[in-house]
Amino acid sequence: MDATTARLGLLAEVKENTLGGRGDGRWTATLGPVKAYGRTKTVALKALAEAVVHALTQVDAEPAFARDDDGSLIAAVPRWYGVEHYRVTEDGARSITACDGPPAKSLEGTHHYTALPQR
């Protein structure tokens, strides 16, 4: 093991799905709110490790903002599972979608959004 690698002894729950668990969903590995699936127990645990790493990279991301053509503000907020978009109007805020990727990049693909500059 080199200086950049460490093993963490986290207690993940791993279960075999006996009812309808075929293919990639035969095994489920769970650690808190994070779940991953795999054809074997090892594949499910590897997928869980990747999901946890992905979640941790999202937590430190900055939110991004855009203006929709209808005038409402769109906020792309990082969550452990990806990015959640909120439409903010004078009536309040509501979640409109969830996606993957950095918050600023997640707003780029929508043609009727105008990205607001980040500070």
C-alpha positions in Angstrom: 0.0 0.0 0.0 1.5 3.4 -1.0 1.0 6.7 0.7 -2.1 7.6 -1.4 -4.1 4.4 -0.6 -5.8 3.5 2.6 -8.4 1.0 3.7 -11.4 2.1 5.7 -13.4 -0.5 7.6 -16.9 0.8 7.0 -19.8 -1.5 7.8 -21.8 -1.8 4.7 -24.9 -4.0 4.5 -24.8 -6.5 1.6 -27.9 -8.5 0.8 -28.8 -11.0 -1.9 -32.0 -10.1 -3.7 -33.9 -13.4 -3.8 -37.1 -11.9 -5.2 -36.6 -10.8 -8.8 -33.0 -9.9 -8.3 -31.6 -10.9 -11.7 -28.7 -9.5 -13.7 -26.9 -6.5 -12.3 -29.4 -6.2 -9.4 -28.9 -9.5 -7.8 -26.9 -8.1 -4.9 -27.5 -4.8 -3.0 -24.8 -3.0 -1.0 -25.9 -0.2 1.3 -24.0 2.4 3.4 -26.3 4.9 5.0 -28.4 6.5 2.2 -26.1 5.3 -0.6 -27.1 2.1 -2.4 -25.4 0.2 -5.2 -26.2 -3.0 -7.1 -24.2 -5.8 -8.7 -24.3 -9.2 -10.3 -22.0 -10.5 -7.5 -21.3 -9.4 -3.9 -17.9 -8.1 -4.9 -19.3 -6.1 -7.8 -22.0 -4.5 -5.6 -19.3 -3.5 -3.0 -17.1 -2.0 -5.7 -20.1 -0.1 -7.1 -20.9 1.1 -3.5 -17.3 2.4 -3.1 -17.5 4.3 -6.3 -20.9 5.8 -5.3 -19.5 6.9 -2.0 -16.5 8.6 -3.7 -18.8 10.3 -6.2 -21.0 11.5 -3.3 -18.0 13.0 -1.5 -16.9 14.9 -4.6 -20.3 16.4 -4.9 -20.5 17.7 -1.4 -17.7 20.2 -1.9 -19.0 21.7 -5.2 -20.3 25.2 -5.4 -23.9 25.8 -6.5 -24.5 27.4 -9.9 -27.3 29.7 -11.1 -29.1 30.5 -14.4 -32.0 32.6 -15.5 -34.8 30.9 -17.4 -36.4 32.6 -20.4 -39.6 33.0 -18.3 -37.6 35.1 -15.8 -37.4 32.5 -13.0 -34.1 31.8 -11.3 -32.7 28.2 -11.7 -30.4 27.0 -8.9 -28.2 23.9 -9.4 -27.4 22.7 -5.9 -24.9 19.9 -5.3 -26.2 16.9 -3.4 -24.6 13.6 -2.4 -26.3 11.9 -5.3 -25.5 14.5 -8.0 -27.1 17.9 -8.7 -30.6 19.0 -8.0 -32.1 21.9 -9.9 -34.6 24.2 -8.3 -36.9 26.8 -10.0 -37.1 29.9 -7.8 -40.0 32.3 -8.3 -41.7 34.9 -6.1 -44.1 32.0 -5.1 -41.2 29.9 -3.7 -38.7 27.2 -4.8 -39.4 23.8 -6.1 -37.2 20.9 -7.3 -37.6 20.4 -11.0 -34.9 17.8 -11.8 -31.9 15.9 -10.6 -28.9 15.0 -12.7 -25.2 14.1 -12.6 -22.1 16.3 -13.1 -20.8 19.5 -11.7 -23.5 22.1 -11.0 -22.3 24.7 -13.6 -21.9 22.1 -16.3 -25.4 20.6 -15.5 -27.0 24.0 -16.6 -25.1 24.2 -19.9 -27.3 21.8 -21.9 -30.6 23.7 -21.6 -31.0 26.2 -24.4 -33.5 28.4 -22.6 -31.2 29.0 -19.6 -28.8 31.9 -19.4 -26.0 31.0 -17.0 -25.2 33.7 -14.4 -21.5 34.3 -13.8 -19.9 32.7 -10.7 -17.9 34.8 -8.4 
